[in-house]
Amino acid sequence: MADSYQQIIDVLSHAKRVLVTTHVRPDGDALGSSAALVLGMKQKAIDADVLLLSHLPRKYSFIYDEAGVRHIDVEAAFPGDFSLDAYDALIVVDTGTWSQLPGLRERVERFAKPKIVIDHHLTQQDWADIKLVDTSAGACAEIIAELLERWGVALDSRMATGLFVGIVADTGWFMFSNTRPITLRLAAKLMEAGVDTDRVYQLLYQNERAERIALHTRGLAGMELLDNGRIAVMKIRKSDFAAAKAHINDTENLINIPLQIRTVEVSVLISEPLDAGPVRVSLRSKGQVDVARFAEQFGGGGHARAAGLKFETSIDEAHDKVVGALLGQTTSSPPSPPSSSSPSSSPSSSPSSPR
């Protein structure tokens, strides 16, 4: 791992202009990590852009806007003649799979300069020249923080805010099981660097559009509880988006709500595309089921407790395939109540990852 850090530092130290990108439908970790990395490179006199393969979500826009992080919007770049040739290196954060980088594979494969992946997900493909992947990290932001420290970058409040958003987004504000002692020590360091935690919490969790809540209400109203309550399944159709006046980003965090139910071991959210594109399936687990391994049988992946996959089928066909496979992996005996002496376990969230 140490060699990968140094290899990246060596490449960046000789670069003048770098392109950073991340997975489609970027979450807080993807956006916070990319912002902090760009700010770190700026401190080292390196010009950097972020290419977003989906529109910048309103919820997270403050990370880029307040720090002055320059980004290229997907509609301005694809389709078209966008080229990587103007850059000395490419860094992909928070993913290492082509399925999460639509429209990029052909361009990246033609790119003859260093290609770098920085990620914490289990599911990876071997196409990068340098891979810095730490699956024990609770968020990609933890890895970026370590890289910046080794590089001698001085942490400021804007950088710290991006990293903090990345960490709290993927650890559920430190509630999920991927929160490690090192995560909390890093959070304290970021607070000391100037993160306004109260403001960040309000922007992330008390700043929702009414349309998002309406969409979540529709998803929960149609929720199925299967296999003695072990499996919760929700479907969001085009008609639901239209009725709620919501868009695809408004599904964020809906997947986690059924896990509040005592019996539920796996939560499934199946979303119909608003335009052309695949049906997206998000999976969350309390730990009894490895949803990354489950997703891999359908070409998806992610973490053991947070994964995703796609289907080029109807939403109902996707539902039947996923539910049928999940029911085939579970038993039908009633679940035992949780022991009061056992620590509770929460899922690690990274849509992701499981986007």
C-alpha positions in Angstrom: 0.0 0.0 0.0 2.8 2.4 0.8 4.3 1.9 -2.6 1.0 2.8 -4.3 0.9 6.0 -2.3 4.4 6.9 -3.3 3.8 6.0 -6.9 0.9 8.3 -7.1 2.8 11.1 -5.5 5.7 10.6 -7.9 3.3 10.8 -10.9 1.5 13.9 -9.7 4.7 15.6 -8.8 5.6 15.6 -12.5 2.2 16.6 -13.8 0.9 20.0 -14.7 -2.7 19.2 -15.5 -4.8 16.3 -14.1 -8.3 15.1 -14.7 -10.2 13.6 -11.8 -13.4 11.6 -12.3 -15.7 9.4 -10.3 -18.6 7.0 -10.7 -21.9 7.9 -12.3 -24.5 9.3 -9.8 -21.8 10.6 -7.5 -22.5 10.5 -3.7 -20.9 12.4 -0.8 -17.8 10.3 -0.7 -17.2 10.6 -4.5 -17.7 14.3 -4.5 -15.9 15.1 -1.2 -12.9 12.9 -2.1 -12.6 14.4 -5.6 -12.9 18.0 -4.2 -10.2 17.4 -1.5 -7.9 15.8 -4.1 -8.3 18.7 -6.5 -7.6 21.3 -3.7 -4.6 19.3 -2.6 -3.2 19.4 -6.2 -3.9 23.1 -6.4 -1.8 23.6 -3.4 1.0 21.8 -5.3 0.5 24.1 -8.3 -1.2 21.5 -10.4 -4.2 22.5 -12.5 -7.1 20.0 -12.1 -10.6 19.5 -13.4 -13.3 17.1 -12.2 -15.3 15.3 -14.9 -18.8 14.4 -13.6 -20.6 11.6 -15.4 -23.9 12.8 -13.9 -25.1 16.2 -12.9 -23.8 17.6 -9.7 -26.4 16.8 -7.1 -27.9 19.9 -5.4 -27.4 18.4 -2.0 -23.7 18.2 -2.4 -23.1 21.2 -4.6 -21.7 23.3 -1.7 -18.6 21.1 -1.6 -17.6 22.3 -5.1 -19.1 25.7 -5.1 -17.7 27.0 -1.9 -14.2 25.6 -2.6 -14.1 26.8 -6.2 -13.6 23.3 -7.6 -13.9 23.4 -11.3 -15.9 20.6 -12.9 -17.0 19.6 -16.3 -20.6 18.6 -16.6 -21.5 15.4 -18.3 -23.7 17.1 -20.9 -20.8 19.4 -21.9 -18.5 16.4 -22.3 -20.6 13.6 -23.7 -21.4 12.9 -26.4 -18.8 15.0 -28.2 -15.1 15.4 -28.9 -14.0 15.5 -25.3 -10.4 14.3 -25.1 -8.1 13.3 -22.3 -5.1 14.4 -24.3 -4.8 17.8 -22.6 -4.1 16.1 -19.3 -0.9 14.5 -17.9 -2.7 11.9 -15.8 -6.2 10.6 -15.0 -7.4 9.8 -11.5 -10.6 7.8 -10.9 -11.8 7.9 -7.3 -14.4 5.8 -5.5 -14.7 3.2 -8.2 -12.6 0.8 -10.2 -15.1 -0.7 -12.7 -16.1 0.3 -16.2 -19.8 -0.1 -15.5 -19.6 2.9 -13.2 -17.8 5.0 -15.8 -20.3 5.1 -18.8 -18.8 6.7 -21.9 -15.3 6.7 -20.7 -13.8 3.2 -21.4 -12.8 3.8 -25.1 -11.3 7.2 -24.3 -9.4 5.9 -21.2 -8.0 2.8 -23.1 -6.6 5.2 -25.7 -5.0 7.4 -23.1 -1.3 6.7 -23.0 -0.5 8.6 -19.8 -0.8 7.4 -16.2 -4.2 6.1 -15.2 -4.8 5.9 -11.5 -7.6 4.3 -9.4 -8.1 5.3 -5.7 -10.9 3.3 -4.2 -12.2 1.2 -1.2 -14.6 -1.1 -3.0 -14.0 -4.9 -3.2 -15.1 -5.1 -6.9 -12.3 -4.0 -9.2 -11.1 -4.4 -12.8 -7.4 -4.3 -13.7 -7.1 -1.5 -16.2 -5.3 1.2 -14.2 -1.5 1.7 -14.2 -1.6 2.4 -10.5 -4.2 1.1 -8.1 -4.5 2.3 -4.5 -7.4 0.2 -3.1 -7.9 -0.2 0.6 -11.0 -2.2 1.2 -10.7 -1.7 5.0 -11.3 2.0 4.6 -14.7 3.2 5.6 -14.7 5.7 2.8 -12.5 6.7 -0.2 -12.0 10.0 1.7 -9.9 8.2 4.3 -7.5 7.1 1.6 -7.4 10.6 0.0 -6.6 12.0 3.4 -3.7 9.6 3.9 -2.4 10.4 0.4 -2.5 14.2 1.0 -0.8 13.8 4.4 2.0 11.7 2.8 2.4 14.3 0.1 2.9 17.1 2.6 -0.3 18.9 1.7 -1.4 21.4 4.4 -5.0 20.7 5.4 -7.3 23.7 5.2 -11.0 24.0 6.1 -12.3 23.5 2.5 -10.2 20.4 2.0 -11.2 19.1 5.4 -14.9 19.7 4.7 -14.8 17.7 1.5 -13.1 14.8 3.3 -15.5 15.0 6.3 -18.5 14.9 3.9 -17.0 11.8 2.2 -16.6 10.0 5.6 -20.0 10.8 7.1 -21.7 10.0 3.8 -20.3 6.5 3.7 -20.4 5.7 7.4 -23.9 7.1 8.1 -22.5 9.8 10.3 -20.3 7.2 12.1 -23.2 4.8 12.8 -22.3 2.0 10.3 -20.0 -0.9 11.0 -17.3 0.4 8.6 -16.5 3.2 11.2 -13.1 2.4 12.6 -11.0 4.0 15.3 -8.9 5.6 12.6 -12.1 7.1 11.1 -12.9 8.9 14.3 -9.4 10.1 14.8 -9.4 11.5 11.3 -12.8 13.1 11.8 -11.4 14.9 14.9 -8.4 16.1 12.9 -10.7 17.4 10.2 -12.8 19.3 12.8 -9.6 20.8 14.1 -8.9 22.0 10.6 -12.1 24.0 10.5 -15.1 21.7 9.6 -18.3 23.2 10.8 -20.0 19.9 11.6 -23.4 21.5 12.6 -23.6 23.2 9.2 -22.5 20.1 7.3 -25.2 18.0 9.1 -27.9 20.6 8.3 -26.9 20.7 4.6 -26.8 16.9 4.3 -29.7 15.8 6.4 -32.0 18.7 7.1 -32.0 20.3 3.7 -34.2 17.9 1.6 -36.6 18.8 -1.1 -40.3 18.0 -0.4 -40.2 16.0 -3.7 -37.7 13.6 -2.2 -39.8 12.9 0.8 -42.8 12.3 -1.4 -40.8 9.8 -3.5 -39.6 8.0 -0.4 -43.2 7.8 0.8 -44.3 6.2 -2.4 -41.4 3.7 -2.3 -42.2 2.7 1.3 -45.9 2.4 0.7 -45.3 -0.3 -1.9 -42.6 -2.1 0.1 -42.8 -5.9 0.1 -41.6 -7.9 3.1 -40.6 -11.5 2.1 -39.2 -14.6 3.7 -40.7 -14.0 7.1 -39.7 -10.4 7.0 -36.0 -11.0 6.1 -36.1 -9.3 2.7 -37.6 -5.8 2.1 -38.1 -4.9 -1.6 -39.1 -1.5 -3.0 -39.8 -0.6 -6.6 -39.6 3.0 -7.9 -41.3 3.3 -11.3 -41.3 6.2 -13.8 -44.8 7.0 -12.6 -43.6 7.4 -9.1 -40.9 9.9 -10.2 -43.5 11.8 -12.2 -46.1 11.8 -9.4 -43.6 13.0 -6.8 -42.0 15.5 -9.3 -38.7 13.9 -8.3 -35.6 12.7 -10.1 -33.2 9.7 -9.8 -30.9 11.4 -7.2 -34.0 11.6 -4.8 -33.8 7.8 -4.2 -30.7 8.4 -2.1 -30.9 6.8 1.4 -34.4 5.3 0.7 -32.6 1.9 0.6 -31.5 2.2 4.2 -34.9 2.9 5.8 -36.3 -0.7 5.7 -33.2 -1.8 7.7 -34.8 -0.2 10.7 -37.2 -3.1 10.8 -36.0 -5.7 13.3 -36.5 -8.8 11.0 -35.1 -7.3 7.8 -31.6 -8.6 6.8 -31.5 -7.3 3.2 -33.1 -4.2 1.7 -33.6 -4.0 -2.1 -34.4 -0.9 -4.1 -35.2 -1.3 -7.8 -35.4 1.9 -9.8 -36.8 2.2 -13.3 -34.7 4.6 -15.5 -36.3 7.9 -16.4 -34.7 7.9 -19.9 -32.8 5.3 -21.8 -30.7 3.1 -19.5 -30.7 0.1 -17.3 -32.9 -0.7 -14.3 -30.8 -0.1 -11.2 -30.8 -2.4 -8.2 -29.4 -1.3 -4.9 -28.8 -3.7 -2.0 -28.1 -3.2 1.6 -27.4 -5.8 4.3 -27.1 -6.0 8.1 -24.3 -8.5 7.6 -26.0 -11.9 7.4 -25.9 -11.8 3.5 -22.9 -10.7 1.5 -24.7 -8.5 -1.0 -21.4 -7.8 -3.0 -21.0 -11.5 -3.7 -24.7 -11.8 -4.5 -24.5 -8.8 -6.9 -21.5 -10.3 -8.7 -23.6 -13.2 -10.1 -25.4 -10.5 -12.1 -22.3 -8.5 -13.1 -22.6 -6.0 -10.2 -20.5 -5.5 -7.1 -19.7 -3.3 -4.2 -19.2 -4.0 -0.5 -20.4 -6.9 1.6 -23.1 -4.7 3.1 -23.8 -2.3 0.2 -23.8 -3.3 -3.4 -25.5 -2.6 -6.7 -26.2 -4.1 -10.1 -28.0 -3.2 -13.4 -30.4 -5.0 -15.7 -31.3 -4.4 -19.3 -34.8 -5.6 -18.7 -38.1 -4.3 -17.4 -38.4 -3.4 -13.8 -40.7 -6.3 -13.1 -38.3 -8.8 -14.7 -35.4 -7.3 -12.7 -37.6 -7.7 -9.6 -38.3 -11.3 -10.2 -34.7 -12.2 -10.9 -33.3 -10.5 -7.8 -36.1 -11.7 -5.5 -35.9 -15.3 -6.8 -32.2 -15.4 -6.3 -32.4 -13.9 -2.8 -35.1 -16.3 -1.7 -32.9 -19.2 -3.0 -30.2 -18.1 -0.6 -32.3 -17.8 2.6 -34.0 -20.2 4.9 -37.7 -20.0 5.9 -37.4 -20.4 9.7 -38.5 -17.4 11.7 -35.6 -15.1 12.8 -34.4 -15.0 16.4 -34.8 -11.7 18.3 -31.5 -9.8 18.7 -29.5 -10.4 21.8 -29.3 -7.5 24.1 -25.7 -8.3 24.7 -24.7 -8.2 21.1 -23.6 -5.0 19.5 -25.9 -3.7 16.8 -24.6 -3.7 13.2 -25.5 -1.2 10.6 -24.8 -1.4 6.8 -22.0 0.4 5.2 -23.5 2.8 2.6 -21.8 3.8 -0.6 -24.5 3.9 -3.7 -21.9 3.4 -5.4 -20.4 1.5 -4.8 -23.6 0.3 -5.1 -24.6 3.4 -6.9 
